[in-house]
Amino acid sequence: MKDSDLQDGDQLDEQQTDADFDWLANVYSRHGAINHPSELHGLMIGEIVGAMLRTPGDLIAQILEHMGVEELDSERLANVAEDLVSFYHSTSDAIAKDSSSFNLLLPDDDYALSERVDSLVVWVRGFLEGIAIAASDKLSKADTDLQEILRDFVDICQLDSRVEQDEAGEKEFFEIVEYVRVGVLNLYAELNQPDGDAESAETTQVPPTLH
């Protein structure tokens, strides 16, 4: 496969992620949701990484609770329940079948850097909640490298969104997002192997810092 083919594939994955964020953000906005759509994606991924999959009924109940509403508005958003279930399945497939296509569901570069940092923080917060729900017993037995990743994730939840919107800030943000992405894949590889001894698919990176 040519490098250009890989780059084209990465661009398509990013475009799909951007479209998914805009769609889910619209669902949340139409329902007057009390929480952020990125947090829901983090919550989903956390549970999936912890080897917990929800039935369609459980999933919709979780989303309703996260949005803070009692029912979906299927009058203004036709097929919204089916679309949410489909989104969940595609989210699960992205990390289970093709790790290269897995991306955090965050706003694109059209949003201010401070908004993207806030979205990253709530994504990681949702992830930590999800993985704690699904695999708290396994996490206590995880090796030191994975425990370090989780500690770094906790630190990322404390990031200050008041950052300079310049090239340096953008670079640091990208590095942190990539660190989280790789860390999630490492955790998935560890927690979803039958023998628990399989090596991670990607190498753990030294965490960057966002000033």
Residue, then its C-alpha position, 0 to 999 in steps of 0.5 A: m500500500k502506498d503512503s498516499d493511500l494511508q494518508d487518504g484513509d486517515q483523512l477520510d477517517e478524520q472527515q467521518t469523525d468530524a461528521d459524527f461529532d456534528w451529527l451527535a452535537n446536533v442531537y444533543s442540542r435539539h434535546g437541550a442536553i445537560n452534558h457534552p456529546s464528547e463525554l458520551h463518546g468517551l463513556m461508550i469507549g470506556e465501557i467497550v475497552g472494559a469489555m462491556l457492550r450494551t444492548p440497544g435498549d440499555l444504550i438508549a437508556q444510558i444516552l437519555e440519562h446522559m442528556g438529562v431527558e426522558e425520551l428521544d424527540s423522534e418527531r424532529l429527528a426521524n430514526v434517531a434511536e436507530d441512528l444512535v444504535s448504529f453510531y454505537h456499533s460503528t464506534s465499537d467496530a472502529i476500535a475492535k476491528d481497525s484501530s487505525s480508524f479509531n479517533l476521539l469524537l472531538p470538535d474539528d479545527d473550526y472550533a476555538l482551541s479552548e473549546r477543543v481542550d474542554s471537549l478533550v477533558v470531558w471525553v477523558r472524564g467520560f472514558l474514565e467513568g466508563i472503564a471504571i463501570a466496566a472493568s474496575d476489577k481488571l484495572s486493579k490488576a493492570d500492569t504498571d504501564l497501563q496504570e501510568i496511562l490511567r494516572d495520566f488520563v486523570d491529570i488530563c482531566q485537570l487541563d486548563s482550557r485557557v491556552e494560547q491559540d497559536e501553533a505551539g498550542e495546536k501542536e501540544f493539543f494534537e500530541i495530547v489527543e494522540y497520546v490519549r488515542v494510543g493509550v486507549l488502544n493499549l488498554y483495549a488490547e490488554l483488557n480484551q485478550p482472553d489470556g490477558d498476556a497479549e502485548s499492546a498493539e501500539t507502543t505507550q508514549v511519554p505523555p506531553t503537556l499542554h501549557 
